[in-house]
C-alpha cells in the first residue's frame, strides 16, 4: 500500500481511482464494509483504490479541546486499512484553512483534480466541506457535474445497534470491552511505552509494566481486565492481568494502565507494548490492608488465565 501525506502527493500521470473518505477511527466493522466495498469496486473497474483520511482529528481543529478519545493511533489505523487490500492511504493534514474549504471546492480539488475519482464510496451519514455543509445528495449532484459516480455503503448493525466510532468509545469508556470488540471485529487495543512507576507491584510479587499512553488514547474505565500483551518482534502474545485506575488502596491520584504479564520474567522498560483488552474482570476496590489485596490479585491472575485459555 502506498502512503501519501496530502492529496497533492498523487504522482503525475495518476489514473482513475475509487475513493472513500472518512476519519475511520477504529476501522470498525462499518468502516471495514465501506472500505471493502471501495476495494472491490476498484478491482471490478481495474483502477486503484484510495482511502482519504485526516490528521489531526477534525474535531480538534474545528472545536479545540474537543478531541475525542482515539480508538486507533495513526500507525495502527494504517496497518488495519492496508490489511483490507487498499492501494493508497492518503492522509490529509486537517488545518484551520482546510476546515474552511467549501464542499464544492473540496470535491474539485481533492476528488477531481488530484485523485481523478471514477467512483466515490461513502457511508449514508457522510458529511464534508466547511461546517459539514456537504452531504451525499450534494456529492451525487457534483458527481454528475464532474463525471464520477457515488455509491453509498450501508451502515453495519447488530441487534439494532449501529456500529460507529462514537458507540465504541462509549463501550470502552464504560469498561464494556466485549461490546467494543464485537463492533470492532477484534479486541480494543491500547498502546504505550513502559515507564518506571512506583514499583509497588514488584514488592507485592506482581511486577507490572506501567504504560505511558497517548493523551487522547481511549483507555477503558477503571477496573481490572484480562488482556493479551503484544511485544514488537514477538509473534506470540503474553497473557496479562491489567489494572486501570489510581490504585485506591495506596491512595493514588494518577490514573495508570499497569499490566502484569503472566509467566514472564524480564525487563520491559522502554519497550512499546500493545494491550488487547479481552474481558472486564472487576471494578477497582480499596482494601484496608495488603493481605486481601494480594489474595485478590492472585484471583485476578487465575481468572485471566481461564478467560484467555
DAVEN-V642829 format. One record per residue. N is the residue number from 0. PHI is phi in degrees with one decimal (* if undefined). OMEGA is omega in degrees with one decimal (999 if undefined). BURIAL is # if it has 16 or more other C-alpha atoms within 10 Angstrom, else .. Layout:
BEGIN
((N PHI OMEGA BURIAL) (N PHI OMEGA BURIAL))
END
This chain:
BEGIN
((0 * 173.9 .) (1 -78.3 177.9 .) (2 -125.4 -179.3 #) (3 -111.9 171.8 #) (4 -102.7 -177.9 .) (5 96.0 -178.6 #) (6 -70.5 178.2 #) (7 -76.0 174.2 .) (8 -82.1 176.7 .) (9 -58.8 -175.0 #) (10 -71.1 174.9 .) (11 -61.0 -178.5 .) (12 81.0 178.7 .) (13 -60.8 -177.5 .) (14 -86.9 -180.0 .) (15 -72.5 -178.8 #) (16 -152.2 169.2 #) (17 -105.4 -171.8 #) (18 -118.6 167.5 #) (19 -128.4 -169.0 #) (20 -130.9 175.2 #) (21 170.8 174.5 #) (22 -72.3 176.3 #) (23 57.0 177.0 #) (24 -69.0 -177.4 #) (25 98.4 -174.9 #) (26 42.8 -176.4 #) (27 -79.4 -174.2 #) (28 -60.2 176.6 #) (29 -66.4 176.2 #) (30 -60.9 -179.0 #) (31 -60.1 178.7 #) (32 -67.0 179.9 #) (33 -65.1 -179.6 #) (34 -65.3 178.5 #) (35 -61.3 177.5 #) (36 -65.4 178.7 #) (37 -63.5 179.1 #) (38 -63.2 -179.2 #) (39 -63.9 -179.6 .) (40 -68.9 177.3 #) (41 -63.3 179.0 #) (42 -66.1 177.7 .) (43 -62.3 -177.3 .) (44 -86.4 -179.8 .) (45 71.9 179.4 .) (46 -125.9 -178.8 #) (47 -84.6 174.7 #) (48 -100.8 -177.0 #) (49 -129.5 171.9 #) (50 -103.5 176.4 #) (51 -103.7 175.9 #) (52 -134.2 -169.5 #) (53 -133.6 177.0 #) (54 -148.7 -1.6 #) (55 -74.0 178.4 #) (56 -59.8 -178.1 #) (57 -52.7 -178.1 #) (58 -60.6 -177.6 .) (59 -69.9 179.6 #) (60 -83.2 -177.0 #) (61 -73.7 -179.8 #) (62 -132.2 -176.2 .) (63 -51.5 -178.2 .) (64 91.2 -177.9 .) (65 -105.1 -176.5 .) (66 -54.9 178.7 .) (67 -72.1 174.9 #) (68 -60.4 -175.0 #) (69 -93.7 179.3 #) (70 -81.2 179.7 #) (71 -137.8 176.0 #) (72 -69.8 -172.5 #) (73 -51.2 -178.0 .) (74 -64.8 179.1 .) (75 -66.4 178.7 .) (76 -60.0 178.8 #) (77 -62.1 178.8 #) (78 -61.5 -178.3 .) (79 -67.1 178.3 #) (80 -67.8 178.0 #) (81 -60.0 -178.9 #) (82 -64.1 179.0 .) (83 -86.7 175.5 .) (84 89.9 -178.4 .) (85 -70.7 179.1 #) (86 -82.9 -175.4 #) (87 -138.3 169.3 #) (88 -108.2 -178.6 #) (89 -110.2 -179.5 #) (90 -97.8 -177.4 #) (91 -92.7 174.8 #) (92 -63.2 -177.8 #) (93 -92.7 -177.0 #) (94 -103.2 174.6 #) (95 -57.2 179.6 .) (96 -65.0 -179.1 .) (97 -65.2 -179.2 .) (98 -64.3 -178.1 #) (99 -95.5 179.8 .) (100 -71.5 179.2 #) (101 -64.8 -179.3 #) (102 -54.1 -177.3 #) (103 -64.5 179.0 #) (104 -70.2 177.0 .) (105 -57.8 -179.1 #) (106 -62.5 -178.3 #) (107 -64.0 -173.0 #) (108 -72.4 -173.2 .) (109 -87.1 -170.9 #) (110 -78.8 -174.2 #) (111 -93.5 -172.3 #) (112 -69.7 -174.2 .) (113 -103.0 -175.0 #) (114 -95.0 175.9 #) (115 51.4 -175.6 #) (116 -64.2 169.8 #) (117 -93.5 -178.7 #) (118 -152.1 176.7 #) (119 -120.9 -179.3 #) (120 -110.9 -178.4 #) (121 -141.4 174.0 #) (122 -75.0 -175.9 #) (123 -65.2 -179.5 .) (124 -101.1 -177.2 .) (125 -64.6 174.5 #) (126 -131.9 -177.8 #) (127 -156.2 177.6 #) (128 83.5 -176.9 #) (129 -55.2 -178.5 #) (130 58.3 179.2 .) (131 52.8 -175.6 .) (132 -73.8 -177.9 .) (133 -88.3 176.4 #) (134 -130.5 -176.6 #) (135 -64.3 -179.9 #) (136 -61.5 177.8 .) (137 -66.5 178.7 .) (138 -60.5 178.3 #) (139 -64.4 178.8 #) (140 -64.4 178.5 .) (141 -67.7 176.2 #) (142 -62.8 177.1 #) (143 -65.0 179.5 .) (144 -70.1 -172.9 .) (145 -97.5 173.2 #) (146 88.4 171.9 .) (147 -130.4 179.1 #) (148 -90.7 177.3 #) (149 -131.4 176.5 #) (150 -127.1 178.1 #) (151 -91.2 175.0 #) (152 -97.4 -177.4 #) (153 -66.2 174.9 .) (154 -68.6 -179.0 #) (155 -101.2 -178.3 #) (156 -141.9 173.3 .) (157 -137.9 179.5 .) (158 53.1 176.8 .) (159 81.8 179.7 .) (160 -101.8 177.9 .) (161 -80.6 -179.3 .) (162 -76.8 177.8 #) (163 -149.3 177.7 #) (164 -62.8 179.5 #) (165 -62.6 178.7 .) (166 -62.4 -177.8 .) (167 -67.2 176.0 #) (168 -59.4 179.9 #) (169 -66.6 177.0 #) (170 -63.7 -179.6 #) (171 -62.4 -178.5 #) (172 -62.8 178.6 #) (173 -89.2 -178.8 .) (174 83.7 -179.4 #) (175 -86.7 -176.3 #) (176 -71.8 175.9 #) (177 -67.9 177.6 #) (178 -65.9 177.8 #) (179 -62.0 -179.9 #) (180 -64.4 179.5 #) (181 -62.8 -179.8 #) (182 -80.7 -179.4 #) (183 -78.4 -173.1 #) (184 85.7 -180.0 .) (185 -170.1 178.1 .) (186 -64.7 174.5 #) (187 -69.1 -175.5 #) (188 -114.7 171.8 #) (189 -122.5 -177.9 #) (190 -117.0 177.4 #) (191 -178.4 178.1 #) (192 -97.1 -179.5 #) (193 -77.0 179.8 #) (194 -122.8 -179.7 .) (195 -75.7 176.1 .) (196 -109.9 179.8 .) (197 -81.9 -177.1 .) (198 59.2 179.0 .) (199 -72.4 179.1 .) (200 -60.5 178.8 #) (201 -62.6 179.2 .) (202 -66.1 -179.4 .) (203 -87.8 -178.6 .) (204 92.7 179.5 .) (205 -131.2 -179.3 #) (206 -63.9 -176.0 #) (207 -116.0 172.3 #) (208 -92.4 -178.0 #) (209 -91.5 -174.4 #) (210 -89.5 170.7 #) (211 -92.2 -174.4 #) (212 -97.2 175.1 #) (213 -59.9 -174.1 .) (214 -62.5 179.1 .) (215 -100.2 -175.8 .) (216 -60.3 177.3 #) (217 -80.7 -179.5 #) (218 -88.9 -179.7 #) (219 -60.0 179.4 #) (220 -58.0 177.9 #) (221 -53.4 -179.9 #) (222 157.4 178.9 #) (223 -116.9 -173.0 #) (224 -131.4 167.3 #) (225 -93.5 -175.6 #) (226 -143.4 171.2 #) (227 -107.9 -177.3 #) (228 -103.3 -176.7 #) (229 -110.5 175.9 #) (230 -105.8 178.7 #) (231 -62.2 177.8 .) (232 81.8 179.2 .) (233 -109.4 -176.9 .) (234 -79.5 -177.3 .) (235 -95.3 177.9 .) (236 -73.3 174.4 #) (237 -94.6 172.4 #) (238 -78.8 -176.2 #) (239 -145.4 168.2 #) (240 -97.0 -171.3 #) (241 -116.4 174.7 #) (242 -105.5 174.4 #) (243 -118.4 179.1 #) (244 151.7 -171.4 #) (245 -110.7 -177.4 #) (246 55.7 -173.7 #) (247 -61.8 179.0 .) (248 -60.5 -178.2 .) (249 -105.4 177.3 .) (250 55.3 179.2 .) (251 -70.5 178.5 .) (252 -117.7 -176.0 .) (253 -87.5 178.6 .) (254 -75.8 -175.2 .) (255 -132.5 171.1 #) (256 -115.9 -175.7 #) (257 -124.7 -175.7 #) (258 -115.5 172.9 #) (259 -100.5 -178.6 #) (260 -83.1 -179.2 #) (261 -70.9 175.0 #) (262 55.6 179.8 .) (263 -131.4 172.7 .) (264 -133.6 -178.0 .) (265 163.9 -176.4 .) (266 -111.6 -179.9 .) (267 -107.3 -176.8 #) (268 -56.6 177.8 .) (269 87.0 179.9 .) (270 -79.1 171.9 .) (271 -95.4 -176.5 #) (272 -114.8 172.0 #) (273 -124.8 176.2 #) (274 -116.9 173.8 #) (275 -97.3 -176.0 #) (276 -79.2 -174.8 #) (277 -102.4 -175.7 #) (278 -149.6 173.5 #) (279 -86.6 -177.7 #) (280 -94.4 -178.5 #) (281 -168.4 173.9 .) (282 -84.7 176.4 .) (283 -74.8 -179.6 #) (284 -129.5 175.6 .) (285 -97.6 179.1 .) (286 -104.6 -179.4 .) (287 -83.7 178.9 .) (288 -149.9 -174.5 .) (289 -75.3 -172.0 .) (290 -59.0 178.2 .) (291 -65.9 176.4 .) (292 -64.5 179.7 #) (293 -63.9 177.9 #) (294 -61.2 178.7 .) (295 -64.9 179.7 .) (296 -64.4 175.5 #) (297 -63.2 176.7 .) (298 -64.5 178.6 .) (299 -59.8 -179.5 #) (300 -64.3 -179.5 #) (301 -67.7 175.6 .) (302 -64.7 176.7 #) (303 -59.6 -178.8 #) (304 -62.5 -179.2 #) (305 -68.6 -177.0 .) (306 -62.2 -174.1 .) (307 -94.9 -178.0 .) (308 -60.7 999 .))
END
